[in-house]
Amino acid sequence: MKRVIALMVFAAMLAAAAAPAFAQNAGQIAGVRSGARSCAGCNLFQAEFSYMDLRGRNFAGARLRQSDLSLTEADNANFARADLSIANLFGARLSGANLAGANMERAVLVGAYLGGARMAGANLTGANLSGADLAEARGLTQSQLNSACGDPATTLPAGLIVSACAR
């Protein structure tokens, strides 16, 4: 009986080790870099998209976890329900972008512009909004901001506040 259990445990370990890792999809990343208009649901984990023009593109439900979108222009892009956790959006322009339901946990949005961005249901837990312009963001709530941080240069819709980031 012990031998059967040991074999079952060993088989389970082998199966787990043989399972593919949830790594990025290089072909999908290359497609975005070459101008693909839609990559909804794509696996763009740790992709390098800094300084790119992503205006109007569709990334709904895509996995952009730990991706670099710093200084990217993504006006009117669709990131609805996308995983942007731990993503670098430093200085990104997201005017009119759809970020509804996006996971932006621990994302860096330092100096980002989100004028008219749709933020309803976005998870901002641990997000750094220092210097970000969210004054015209739509659907942003105090509850979302309670778990994020910013600085005196962060601009928000009237009546909303954000705590200072720890140094």
C-alpha positions in Angstrom: 0.0 0.0 0.0 2.8 2.4 0.9 4.5 1.6 -2.4 1.3 2.4 -4.4 0.9 5.7 -2.6 4.6 6.5 -3.2 4.1 5.8 -6.9 1.0 7.9 -7.1 2.8 10.8 -5.4 5.8 10.4 -7.8 3.4 10.3 -10.8 1.7 13.5 -9.7 5.1 15.2 -9.3 6.1 14.2 -12.8 2.8 15.4 -14.2 3.2 18.8 -12.5 6.8 19.1 -13.7 5.8 18.3 -17.3 2.9 20.8 -17.3 3.7 23.8 -19.4 4.5 27.0 -17.5 2.1 29.9 -18.0 4.8 31.9 -19.9 4.4 34.6 -22.5 3.4 33.9 -26.0 6.2 35.2 -28.2 4.1 35.0 -31.4 1.4 37.1 -29.9 3.9 39.7 -28.6 5.5 39.9 -32.0 2.0 40.4 -33.5 1.4 43.3 -31.3 4.8 44.8 -32.0 4.2 44.5 -35.7 0.8 46.3 -35.5 -1.9 43.8 -34.8 -5.1 45.7 -34.0 -6.5 43.1 -31.6 -4.9 40.7 -29.2 -7.9 40.1 -26.9 -7.2 37.3 -24.4 -3.6 37.1 -25.5 -0.8 36.1 -23.2 1.6 39.1 -23.2 3.2 38.3 -19.9 6.4 40.5 -19.3 6.1 42.0 -22.8 8.2 45.0 -23.8 5.9 47.6 -25.3 7.6 50.8 -24.0 7.4 53.9 -26.3 4.9 52.1 -28.6 1.8 53.4 -30.3 -1.0 51.2 -29.1 -3.8 53.6 -29.8 -7.2 52.0 -30.4 -5.9 48.5 -30.0 -8.0 45.7 -28.3 -6.3 43.9 -25.3 -9.6 43.0 -23.6 -8.9 40.1 -21.2 -5.2 39.9 -22.2 -2.5 39.0 -19.7 -0.1 41.9 -19.5 1.2 41.1 -16.1 4.7 42.6 -15.4 4.7 44.1 -18.9 6.5 47.4 -19.7 4.1 49.9 -21.3 6.1 52.9 -20.1 5.7 56.1 -22.2 3.3 54.2 -24.4 0.5 55.9 -26.2 -2.6 53.9 -25.8 -5.5 56.4 -26.3 -8.8 54.6 -26.7 -7.3 51.2 -26.3 -9.4 48.5 -24.7 -7.9 46.9 -21.6 -11.2 45.7 -20.1 -10.7 42.8 -17.7 -7.0 42.7 -18.7 -4.4 41.6 -16.2 -2.1 44.6 -15.8 -0.8 43.6 -12.4 2.7 44.8 -11.6 2.8 46.4 -15.1 5.0 49.5 -15.7 2.8 52.2 -17.1 5.1 55.1 -16.2 4.2 58.2 -18.3 1.7 56.2 -20.4 -1.0 58.1 -22.2 -4.3 56.3 -21.7 -6.8 58.9 -22.8 -10.2 57.4 -23.3 -8.9 53.9 -22.6 -11.2 51.2 -21.3 -9.7 49.9 -18.1 -13.1 48.6 -16.7 -12.6 45.6 -14.5 -8.8 45.5 -15.2 -6.5 44.1 -12.6 -4.0 46.9 -12.0 -2.7 45.6 -8.7 0.7 47.0 -7.8 0.9 48.6 -11.3 3.1 51.7 -11.7 1.2 54.6 -13.2 3.6 57.3 -12.2 3.0 60.3 -14.4 0.4 58.5 -16.5 -2.4 60.5 -18.2 -5.9 58.8 -17.9 -8.2 61.6 -19.1 -11.6 60.1 -19.9 -10.4 56.6 -19.1 -13.1 54.2 -18.0 -12.0 52.9 -14.6 -15.2 51.2 -13.2 -14.3 48.0 -11.3 -10.5 48.3 -11.9 -8.5 46.8 -9.1 -5.9 49.5 -8.0 -4.7 47.7 -4.9 -1.1 48.8 -4.3 -1.0 50.8 -7.5 1.3 53.8 -7.5 -0.6 56.8 -9.0 2.1 59.4 -8.1 1.9 62.3 -10.5 -0.9 60.6 -12.5 -3.7 62.7 -14.1 -7.0 61.0 -13.3 -9.0 64.2 -13.0 -11.3 63.2 -15.9 -11.2 59.5 -15.3 -14.7 58.0 -15.4 -16.1 55.4 -12.9 -13.2 55.9 -10.4 -14.4 55.5 -6.8 -13.0 56.3 -3.4 -13.0 52.6 -2.6 -10.6 51.9 -5.4 -8.3 54.7 -4.3 -8.3 53.6 -0.7 -6.0 50.7 -1.7 -3.7 52.7 -4.0 -1.3 55.5 -3.3 -0.2 58.7 -4.9 1.5 62.1 -4.1 0.5 65.8 -4.1 1.0 65.9 -7.9 -1.7 63.2 -8.4 -4.9 64.8 -9.8 -8.2 63.2 -9.2 -11.9 63.8 -9.8 -13.5 66.3 -7.4 -14.1 64.8 -3.9 -11.7 61.9 -4.2 -8.4 61.5 -2.4 -5.5 59.1 -2.4 -3.0 58.3 0.4 0.7 59.2 0.0 2.9 56.4 -1.1 5.4 55.1 1.5 8.9 56.1 0.9 
